[in-house]
Amino acid sequence: MSIVPWDADLLDRIERLHLKARRAVEGWRHGGHVSRSLATNIEFIDHKEYAPGDPIRHLDWKVAARTDKLVIRRHQAETIVPVLIVLDASGDLGTGQGPPDLERSKLGAAVTMAATLAVFLSKRGDPVGLSIVGGDGTFDAQIPPGPRTLPAVIRSLASVRSAGMAQLKSAFERVGESMPRRSVVIVVSDLMEEPAVWGPSLGVLASRGVDCRFIHIYDPDEWSLNYDSPVVLFSPEDGASLAMDPSAARSAMADVVEDYLHDVRSVLGQHRCSHHLASIDARMDEVIAAALMGRS
């Protein structure tokens, strides 16, 4: 079913999501580390002859050694950086039936995180774009970074439905080929595809000097098997199911999660990507602040 602009349910959802994101941004402390620039790249412009009073630290000694002339290196700080938010809307983040619960689901947490990032970056003047991977395909999910994209980004986020697989390998290759150098990509995903499969595709981003940051969404109940009775685990992506007794599998599950996180962090570290683990009930301001600063 196609989504039309005057769909009353969709308009209500857009308003609620935008309001939730705005309130989160406005509630952050002013002057804290969350309000700093996303990135600052220093670009060399040209030389000028040294004049008394110029900072000595900016002298170009290599030029002086070659020409016996004292010149100053002039630079320009680039604080406006194109940012692409990549949202994983694959089946394993939600049930695939209707819109995600913004309060208590992996997809809801991911959508809210992406919307809050978009509002914050737009308010600061950074060009923001959105790429949704996975999902049910009923909306335009590819929005290149630009100065006036926030309404389209919020609308797409409010429209998203989980379905299928994210195909992270091809998604990262596609993003890597389209993003300009010295840009930023922020991936919001549960990363439930094999790191050995999608990891090498990050080389495309690294080779172009793209700063890649991962917000890794997880549900603590899933990772700890915090269930009181036997359950059947079901994957909406491939239809596989597994019956288990949680009490008997908890200790083994802890080892599985530890090995999985080691593989994820190893792959991201190889390509100089930062990793920010975020449970669905984590403080969003702290996660986003760490991601904006690029601290793992």
C-alpha positions in Angstrom: 0.0 0.0 0.0 1.4 3.4 -0.9 1.6 6.1 1.6 -0.1 9.4 0.7 0.9 12.8 2.1 -2.6 13.4 3.7 -2.7 10.0 5.5 -4.0 11.1 9.0 -2.2 8.3 10.9 1.1 9.1 9.2 0.8 12.8 9.8 0.1 12.2 13.5 3.1 9.9 13.6 5.4 12.5 11.9 4.3 15.1 14.4 4.9 12.8 17.4 8.3 11.7 16.2 9.5 15.2 15.4 8.2 16.5 18.7 10.0 13.7 20.6 13.3 14.4 18.7 13.0 18.2 19.3 12.3 17.7 23.0 15.3 15.5 23.3 17.6 18.0 21.6 16.2 21.0 23.6 16.6 19.1 26.8 20.4 18.7 26.5 22.7 20.9 28.5 24.0 23.9 26.6 27.7 24.2 26.4 28.3 20.5 27.1 30.2 18.2 24.8 27.1 17.2 22.8 27.0 20.7 21.3 30.5 20.7 19.9 31.1 20.5 16.1 30.7 17.0 14.6 34.1 17.3 12.9 36.6 20.0 12.1 38.8 19.5 9.1 41.7 21.9 8.5 42.4 22.6 4.9 45.5 24.3 3.6 44.8 27.3 1.3 48.0 29.0 0.4 51.2 30.8 1.6 51.8 34.5 2.5 55.0 36.3 3.3 55.9 36.4 6.9 55.2 39.8 8.6 56.1 40.8 12.2 53.4 39.7 14.5 52.4 36.6 12.5 52.4 33.4 14.6 55.8 31.7 14.3 54.1 28.3 14.7 52.6 28.8 11.2 55.9 29.3 9.5 56.6 26.8 6.7 60.1 25.7 7.4 60.3 23.4 4.4 59.7 26.3 2.1 62.3 28.4 4.1 64.9 25.7 3.6 64.4 25.6 -0.1 64.0 29.3 -0.9 65.4 31.2 2.1 62.1 33.0 2.4 59.9 33.1 5.4 56.2 32.3 4.6 53.2 31.5 6.6 50.9 28.6 5.9 47.3 29.8 5.8 44.5 27.3 6.6 40.7 27.3 6.6 38.7 25.3 9.1 35.8 23.4 7.6 33.1 22.9 10.3 30.2 22.2 8.0 30.3 18.5 7.1 27.8 16.4 5.1 26.3 13.8 7.3 24.4 10.7 6.1 22.4 8.7 8.6 22.1 5.0 7.6 19.1 3.4 9.3 18.8 -0.4 9.4 15.1 -1.3 9.1 15.5 -5.0 8.6 13.1 -7.6 9.9 15.0 -8.5 13.0 14.6 -5.0 14.4 10.9 -5.4 14.7 7.9 -7.6 14.0 7.2 -6.1 10.5 3.6 -5.6 11.5 2.7 -1.9 11.6 4.8 1.0 12.8 7.4 0.4 15.5 6.8 1.2 19.2 8.9 4.3 19.7 9.2 3.6 23.4 10.1 -0.1 23.6 11.5 -1.8 20.5 14.8 -2.0 18.7 13.4 -0.4 15.6 11.6 2.3 17.7 14.8 3.1 19.4 16.7 3.2 16.1 14.1 5.5 14.5 14.0 7.9 17.5 17.8 7.9 17.6 18.0 8.7 13.8 15.3 11.5 14.1 17.1 13.1 17.1 20.4 13.1 15.3 18.7 14.7 12.2 17.1 17.4 14.3 20.3 18.2 16.2 22.5 18.3 13.1 20.0 20.4 11.1 19.7 22.9 13.9 23.5 23.3 13.9 23.5 23.8 10.1 25.1 20.5 9.0 23.7 19.1 5.7 21.8 15.9 6.7 20.7 12.9 4.6 19.1 9.5 5.2 19.5 6.1 3.7 17.2 3.3 4.9 18.3 -0.2 4.3 15.9 -3.1 4.6 12.3 -2.1 5.3 9.2 -2.8 3.3 10.0 -0.4 0.4 6.8 1.7 0.5 8.7 5.0 0.9 11.6 6.9 -0.6 14.5 5.9 1.6 17.4 7.7 -0.1 17.8 11.3 0.8 21.3 12.9 -0.1 22.7 15.3 2.6 21.4 18.8 2.1 20.5 22.0 4.0 16.7 21.6 3.9 16.1 17.9 4.1 14.8 17.6 7.7 11.1 17.4 6.8 11.7 14.6 4.2 14.0 12.8 6.7 11.4 12.9 9.5 8.7 11.8 7.1 10.7 8.8 5.9 11.5 7.8 9.5 7.9 8.1 10.6 6.9 5.9 7.6 9.4 3.1 8.0 8.3 -0.5 8.5 10.7 -3.3 9.3 11.1 -6.1 6.7 13.6 -8.2 4.9 17.4 -8.1 5.3 19.5 -4.9 5.4 22.2 -6.4 3.1 24.8 -4.3 4.9 27.6 -5.3 2.6 26.0 -3.9 -0.5 24.6 -0.9 1.5 28.1 0.1 2.7 29.5 -0.3 -0.8 26.8 1.9 -2.2 27.2 4.6 0.5 30.9 4.5 0.1 30.7 5.2 -3.6 28.2 8.1 -3.2 29.6 10.1 -0.2 32.1 12.9 -0.8 35.5 12.9 0.9 35.7 14.3 4.5 32.0 13.5 5.1 30.5 11.6 8.0 28.3 8.4 7.9 26.4 7.4 11.1 25.0 3.9 11.0 22.1 3.0 13.3 21.7 -0.8 13.3 21.6 -4.0 15.3 24.4 -5.4 13.1 22.8 -8.8 13.0 24.5 -9.8 9.8 27.9 -11.6 9.9 30.7 -9.0 10.5 33.0 -11.1 8.3 30.6 -10.5 5.4 29.9 -6.8 5.7 33.2 -5.7 7.3 35.4 -5.7 4.2 32.9 -3.3 2.4 33.8 -0.6 4.9 37.1 -0.3 3.0 35.3 1.7 0.4 34.4 4.3 3.0 37.8 4.3 4.6 39.6 4.7 1.2 37.6 7.9 0.6 38.4 9.3 4.1 34.7 9.0 5.2 34.4 9.2 9.0 32.1 6.2 9.8 30.4 5.9 13.2 28.2 3.0 14.4 25.4 3.2 16.9 24.8 -0.5 17.7 21.2 -1.0 19.0 20.4 -4.0 21.1 17.7 -5.3 23.4 19.2 -6.5 26.8 16.4 -9.0 27.2 17.4 -10.7 24.0 21.1 -10.8 24.8 20.5 -12.1 28.4 17.6 -14.4 27.5 15.7 -12.7 30.3 12.5 -14.8 29.9 10.7 -16.8 32.7 9.6 -19.8 30.6 10.6 -21.8 27.5 10.4 -19.7 24.4 10.5 -20.0 20.6 12.9 -17.5 19.0 11.8 -16.5 15.5 13.7 -14.5 12.8 11.4 -12.4 10.6 14.2 -12.2 8.1 14.7 -15.9 7.1 11.8 -17.5 8.9 14.0 -19.7 11.1 12.8 -20.6 14.6 14.5 -22.2 17.6 12.8 -23.5 20.8 14.9 -23.2 24.0 14.8 -23.2 27.7 16.3 -19.7 28.6 17.5 -20.8 32.1 19.7 -23.6 30.5 21.1 -21.4 27.7 21.9 -18.1 29.6 25.5 -18.9 30.4 26.2 -20.1 26.8 24.5 -17.0 25.4 26.8 -14.7 27.4 29.8 -16.3 25.7 28.1 -16.0 22.3 27.4 -12.3 22.8 31.0 -11.7 24.0 32.4 -13.4 20.9 30.1 -11.5 18.6 30.9 -8.1 20.1 34.6 -9.0 19.8 34.1 -9.7 16.0 32.1 -6.5 15.5 34.7 -4.3 17.3 37.6 -5.9 15.5 36.1 -5.3 12.1 35.2 -1.7 12.9 38.6 -1.1 14.4 40.3 -2.3 11.2 38.6 0.5 9.3 38.9 3.2 11.9 35.1 3.2 12.6 33.9 4.2 16.1 31.5 1.8 17.9 28.8 3.0 20.3 26.7 0.2 22.0 23.2 1.4 22.8 20.5 -0.7 24.6 16.9 0.3 23.7 16.6 1.8 27.2 19.9 3.7 27.2 20.1 7.5 27.7 19.9 8.7 24.2 21.8 12.0 24.9 24.8 10.1 26.1 24.9 7.7 23.1 24.5 10.5 20.6 27.1 12.7 22.4 29.6 9.9 22.2 28.8 9.2 18.5 29.1 12.9 17.6 32.5 13.1 19.2 33.6 9.8 17.5 34.5 8.2 20.9 34.1 4.4 21.1 
